[in-house]
Amino acid sequence: MSAPHPLQLLLGDEEFLVERAARDVLEAVRKADPQAELRRAAVSELTPAELVELLSPSLFAEPRVVVLAGAQDAGADIAAAVLSHAVAPGDGIVLVVQHTGGGRAKAAKELPGALKKAGAEVVECGKIKPADREGFVRAEVRRAGGKTDAPAVAALLESVGSDLRELSAAASQLVADTGGTVDEQAVRRYHRGRAEVTGFAVAEKAVGGDRAGAMEALRWAMQTGVPHVLVADALADAVRTVARVAAVGRSDPFKLASELGMPPWKVKKALGQARNWSPEGLTVAMQVAATVNADVKGAAADFDYALERAVLSIVRASGRRH
């Protein structure tokens, strides 16, 4: 790990990526000097004088990492102080500026561009779109020193979900447990049960018209304490996905994935499910999904019964034909 550039711009609002990028900078500095100091401050809580003090070198230029959070909230005076340091950084100081890319004040909006002109090293920390999560998982496996393939990536997304922190942790653990080669069998072995726990299997069985399978998965979810709202959300997502794919019609999954902003594996699965649905059935299922979401958030007296009724209604709707 080489010494980091003294001016770092973490651009974006994906919390996990921002946190990790800042941590990577600190680790790189402490590799050279384990005693390097870390100071964090929210831009909105700083005065220009306090910022200058934060960025002033110590007497012996001991290494220090200064993380400025929320730079999109900077006023003109704070922005000017940051840029002043960027042009002439102090010895031993690594400045890490976290900025979402937006901002209300003109100075805050222009700060990223000015820092880039000053030579800042930019780390992109924007939100990961659904269609890009496959690439994220592959990158996480490589980052951990392993390799993987498309079926394994799809299985991991299916089992773990969309939370980047959980996906990263799962990818890292799988690389460690498998010796580096992460295949679908390994994902299924180490993460079996995760899909049921997230409510994914309940939704998949329901939209697939599998009454017995859906009810069994629902009972398992309830027994293991899965929050009702997560199961309801999974049902809504599954129905919505099938409806979106069905509305476009049959096509190349990769082309549809780009158009719909979904990963190809999800589009491919939804294409298969959509063959068993009529427009009328989907309309009913979407109404059921909306109702059960309201039910589990307080509208129903019995949340378990509300979910059972919704699952059975979606299964019946999947069999409507014209």
C-alpha positions as CSV (number, residue, x, y, z in Angstrom):
1,M,0.0,0.0,0.0
2,S,1.7,3.2,-1.2
3,A,1.6,6.5,0.7
4,P,-1.6,8.3,-0.1
5,H,-1.8,11.7,-1.9
6,P,-2.0,14.5,0.7
7,L,-5.3,15.7,-0.8
8,Q,-8.2,13.2,-1.0
9,L,-11.7,13.9,-2.3
10,L,-14.3,11.2,-1.5
11,L,-17.1,12.1,-3.9
12,G,-20.6,10.6,-3.4
13,D,-23.1,9.7,-0.7
14,E,-22.8,5.9,-0.4
15,E,-22.0,5.7,3.3
16,F,-20.2,2.3,3.1
17,L,-17.9,3.4,0.3
18,V,-17.1,6.7,2.0
19,E,-16.3,5.1,5.3
20,R,-14.1,2.5,3.6
21,A,-12.2,5.0,1.5
22,A,-11.4,7.1,4.6
23,R,-10.3,4.0,6.4
24,D,-8.0,3.0,3.5
25,V,-6.3,6.4,3.6
26,L,-5.7,6.1,7.4
27,E,-4.3,2.5,7.0
28,A,-2.0,3.7,4.3
29,V,-0.6,6.5,6.5
30,R,-0.3,4.3,9.5
31,K,1.6,1.7,7.5
32,A,4.4,4.2,7.4
33,D,3.8,5.5,10.9
34,P,1.6,3.5,13.3
35,Q,1.3,6.6,15.5
36,A,-0.3,8.8,12.9
37,E,-3.1,10.8,14.4
38,L,-6.7,10.8,13.1
39,R,-8.9,13.9,13.4
40,R,-12.5,14.0,12.2
41,A,-14.7,17.1,12.0
42,A,-18.1,18.0,10.4
43,V,-17.7,21.0,8.2
44,S,-21.0,22.4,9.4
45,E,-19.5,22.6,13.0
46,L,-16.2,24.2,12.1
47,T,-15.1,27.9,12.1
48,P,-12.4,28.9,9.7
49,A,-10.0,29.4,12.6
50,E,-10.7,25.9,13.9
51,L,-10.1,24.5,10.4
52,V,-6.8,26.2,10.1
53,E,-5.8,24.8,13.5
54,L,-6.8,21.3,12.3
55,L,-4.7,21.6,9.2
56,S,-1.6,23.2,10.8
57,P,1.5,21.0,11.0
58,S,2.8,20.0,14.4
59,L,6.2,21.1,15.6
60,F,7.9,17.9,14.3
61,A,5.5,17.4,11.4
62,E,4.1,14.2,12.8
63,P,1.7,12.5,10.3
64,R,-2.0,13.3,10.7
65,V,-5.1,12.4,8.7
66,V,-7.8,15.1,8.8
67,V,-11.3,13.9,7.7
68,L,-13.7,16.7,6.8
69,A,-17.3,15.3,6.6
70,G,-20.2,17.0,4.9
71,A,-18.2,19.4,2.7
72,Q,-21.3,20.0,0.6
73,D,-22.5,22.1,3.6
74,A,-19.4,24.4,3.5
75,G,-19.9,28.1,3.5
76,A,-17.7,30.4,1.4
77,D,-15.2,31.0,4.3
78,I,-14.7,27.3,5.0
79,A,-14.4,26.4,1.3
80,A,-11.8,29.1,0.9
81,A,-9.8,27.7,3.9
82,V,-10.0,24.2,2.4
83,L,-8.7,25.4,-0.9
84,S,-6.0,27.5,0.7
85,H,-4.7,24.3,2.3
86,A,-5.1,22.3,-0.9
87,V,-2.8,24.7,-2.8
88,A,-0.2,24.6,-0.1
89,P,-0.6,21.5,2.1
90,G,1.2,21.4,5.4
91,D,3.9,18.8,6.0
92,G,2.7,15.5,7.3
93,I,-1.0,16.4,6.8
94,V,-3.3,14.2,4.6
95,L,-6.7,16.0,4.1
96,V,-9.7,13.8,3.3
97,V,-12.7,15.8,2.1
98,Q,-16.0,14.0,2.0
99,H,-18.5,15.6,-0.4
100,T,-21.8,14.3,-1.8
101,G,-21.3,16.2,-5.1
102,G,-24.2,18.6,-4.3
103,G,-24.6,21.6,-2.0
104,R,-26.7,24.7,-1.5
105,A,-24.1,27.4,-1.5
106,K,-22.2,28.2,-4.7
107,A,-18.9,27.7,-2.9
108,A,-19.9,24.3,-1.7
109,K,-21.1,23.2,-5.2
110,E,-17.8,24.4,-6.8
111,L,-15.6,22.9,-4.2
112,P,-15.1,19.4,-5.8
113,G,-14.1,21.0,-9.1
114,A,-11.7,23.3,-7.4
115,L,-10.1,20.4,-5.4
116,K,-9.7,18.4,-8.6
117,K,-7.9,21.3,-10.2
118,A,-5.7,21.5,-7.1
119,G,-4.6,17.9,-7.8
120,A,-6.8,16.0,-5.4
121,E,-7.0,12.2,-5.7
122,V,-10.7,11.4,-6.3
123,V,-12.4,8.3,-4.9
124,E,-15.8,7.8,-6.4
125,C,-18.3,6.9,-3.6
126,G,-21.6,7.3,-5.3
127,K,-24.7,5.0,-5.0
128,I,-24.4,1.7,-6.7
129,K,-27.2,1.2,-9.2
130,P,-29.1,-2.2,-9.2
131,A,-27.6,-2.9,-12.6
132,D,-24.1,-2.4,-11.3
133,R,-24.3,-4.6,-8.2
134,E,-22.9,-7.6,-10.1
135,G,-19.8,-5.6,-10.9
136,F,-19.6,-4.5,-7.3
137,V,-19.6,-8.1,-6.0
138,R,-17.0,-9.1,-8.6
139,A,-14.8,-6.2,-7.5
140,E,-15.2,-7.1,-3.8
141,V,-14.2,-10.7,-4.5
142,R,-11.1,-9.4,-6.3
143,R,-10.4,-6.9,-3.6
144,A,-10.3,-9.8,-1.1
145,G,-7.9,-11.7,-3.4
146,G,-10.3,-14.1,-5.0
147,K,-12.0,-14.9,-8.2
148,T,-15.6,-15.7,-9.1
149,D,-18.1,-16.3,-11.9
150,A,-21.5,-15.1,-13.0
151,P,-23.6,-17.9,-11.3
152,A,-21.8,-17.3,-8.0
153,V,-22.4,-13.6,-8.2
154,A,-26.1,-14.1,-8.9
155,A,-26.4,-16.6,-6.0
156,L,-24.7,-14.2,-3.6
157,L,-27.0,-11.3,-4.6
158,E,-30.0,-13.6,-4.3
159,S,-28.9,-14.8,-0.9
160,V,-27.6,-11.7,0.8
161,G,-29.6,-8.9,-0.8
162,S,-28.6,-5.4,-1.9
163,D,-26.9,-4.0,1.2
164,L,-23.3,-3.1,0.1
165,R,-21.8,-3.6,3.6
166,E,-23.3,-7.1,3.8
167,L,-22.3,-8.0,0.2
168,S,-18.7,-6.9,0.9
169,A,-18.5,-8.8,4.1
170,A,-20.0,-11.9,2.5
171,A,-17.6,-11.7,-0.5
172,S,-14.6,-11.3,1.8
173,Q,-15.6,-14.2,4.1
174,L,-16.2,-16.5,1.1
175,V,-12.8,-15.8,-0.3
176,A,-11.2,-16.6,3.1
177,D,-13.3,-19.8,3.5
178,T,-12.8,-21.1,0.0
179,G,-9.1,-20.4,-0.5
180,G,-10.0,-17.8,-3.2
181,T,-12.3,-19.5,-5.7
182,V,-15.9,-18.5,-5.1
183,D,-18.3,-20.6,-7.1
184,E,-22.1,-21.0,-6.8
185,Q,-21.8,-24.2,-4.7
186,A,-19.7,-22.3,-2.2
187,V,-22.2,-19.5,-2.0
188,R,-25.1,-21.9,-1.5
189,R,-23.2,-23.8,1.1
190,Y,-22.1,-20.8,3.2
191,H,-25.3,-18.8,2.8
192,R,-28.1,-21.3,2.7
193,G,-31.1,-20.0,4.6
194,R,-30.2,-16.4,4.0
195,A,-32.8,-16.1,1.2
196,E,-35.6,-17.4,3.4
197,V,-34.5,-15.1,6.3
198,T,-34.8,-12.1,4.1
199,G,-38.2,-13.1,2.8
200,F,-36.8,-13.6,-0.8
201,A,-37.9,-17.2,-1.0
202,V,-41.4,-16.4,0.2
203,A,-41.8,-13.9,-2.6
204,E,-40.2,-16.1,-5.3
205,K,-42.5,-19.0,-4.5
206,A,-45.5,-16.8,-4.4
207,V,-45.0,-15.1,-7.8
208,G,-44.1,-18.6,-9.1
209,G,-47.5,-19.9,-8.1
210,D,-46.0,-22.4,-5.7
211,R,-48.6,-22.4,-2.9
212,A,-47.1,-25.1,-0.7
213,G,-43.6,-23.8,-1.1
214,A,-44.6,-20.2,-0.4
215,M,-46.5,-21.1,2.7
216,E,-43.6,-23.3,4.0
217,A,-41.2,-20.4,3.4
218,L,-43.5,-18.0,5.1
219,R,-43.8,-20.2,8.2
220,W,-40.0,-20.5,8.3
221,A,-39.7,-16.8,8.1
222,M,-42.1,-16.3,10.9
223,Q,-40.5,-18.9,13.1
224,T,-37.1,-17.4,12.7
225,G,-38.3,-13.9,13.6
226,V,-38.1,-12.2,10.3
227,P,-39.8,-8.8,10.6
228,H,-43.2,-8.8,8.8
229,V,-42.3,-5.6,6.9
230,L,-39.3,-7.3,5.3
231,V,-41.5,-10.1,3.9
232,A,-44.1,-7.6,2.7
233,D,-41.3,-5.6,1.0
234,A,-40.0,-8.7,-0.7
235,L,-43.5,-9.5,-2.0
236,A,-43.9,-6.0,-3.4
237,D,-40.4,-6.1,-5.0
238,A,-41.0,-9.5,-6.7
239,V,-44.4,-8.5,-8.1
240,R,-43.1,-5.1,-9.2
241,T,-40.2,-6.8,-11.0
242,V,-42.4,-9.3,-12.9
243,A,-44.7,-6.4,-13.8
244,R,-41.9,-4.3,-15.2
245,V,-40.4,-7.1,-17.2
246,A,-43.8,-8.3,-18.5
247,A,-44.7,-4.7,-19.7
248,V,-41.6,-4.7,-21.9
249,G,-42.1,-8.1,-23.4
250,R,-39.6,-10.8,-24.3
251,S,-36.2,-9.6,-25.1
252,D,-32.5,-10.2,-24.5
253,P,-32.0,-10.1,-20.7
254,F,-28.8,-8.0,-20.9
255,K,-30.6,-5.4,-23.1
256,L,-33.6,-5.4,-20.7
257,A,-31.2,-5.1,-17.7
258,S,-29.8,-1.9,-19.1
259,E,-33.2,-0.5,-20.0
260,L,-34.8,-1.3,-16.6
261,G,-31.8,-0.7,-14.3
262,M,-31.7,-4.3,-13.0
263,P,-29.0,-7.0,-12.9
264,P,-29.3,-9.5,-15.8
265,W,-29.8,-12.5,-13.5
266,K,-32.9,-10.8,-12.0
267,V,-34.3,-9.9,-15.4
268,K,-33.8,-13.5,-16.7
269,K,-35.6,-14.9,-13.7
270,A,-38.5,-12.4,-14.0
271,L,-38.8,-13.2,-17.7
272,G,-39.5,-16.9,-16.8
273,Q,-41.9,-15.9,-14.1
274,A,-43.8,-13.4,-16.3
275,R,-44.9,-16.1,-18.7
276,N,-47.3,-17.4,-16.1
277,W,-48.9,-14.0,-15.5
278,S,-51.7,-12.1,-17.2
279,P,-52.1,-8.3,-17.1
280,E,-55.2,-8.8,-14.9
281,G,-53.3,-11.1,-12.5
282,L,-50.5,-8.6,-12.1
283,T,-52.9,-5.8,-11.4
284,V,-54.5,-7.9,-8.6
285,A,-51.0,-8.9,-7.2
286,M,-49.8,-5.3,-7.1
287,Q,-53.0,-4.3,-5.2
288,V,-52.4,-7.1,-2.8
289,A,-48.8,-6.1,-2.3
290,A,-49.7,-2.5,-1.6
291,T,-52.4,-3.6,0.9
292,V,-50.2,-6.0,2.9
293,N,-47.5,-3.3,3.1
294,A,-50.0,-1.1,4.8
295,D,-51.3,-4.0,6.9
296,V,-47.9,-4.9,8.4
297,K,-47.2,-1.2,9.2
298,G,-50.2,-1.0,11.5
299,A,-53.4,-1.3,9.5
300,A,-54.0,-5.0,10.3
301,A,-54.8,-6.5,13.7
302,D,-52.9,-9.8,13.0
303,F,-49.7,-9.3,10.9
304,D,-49.2,-13.1,10.5
305,Y,-52.6,-13.5,9.1
306,A,-52.2,-10.5,6.8
307,L,-49.1,-12.0,5.3
308,E,-50.7,-15.5,4.8
309,R,-53.7,-13.9,3.1
310,A,-51.4,-11.9,0.8
311,V,-49.2,-14.8,-0.2
312,L,-52.3,-17.0,-1.0
313,S,-53.8,-14.1,-3.0
314,I,-50.7,-13.6,-5.0
315,V,-50.4,-17.3,-5.7
316,R,-54.0,-17.3,-7.0
317,A,-53.4,-14.3,-9.1
318,S,-50.5,-15.9,-10.8
319,G,-52.9,-18.5,-12.2
320,R,-55.3,-16.0,-13.9
321,R,-55.4,-16.6,-17.6
322,H,-57.3,-15.0,-20.5
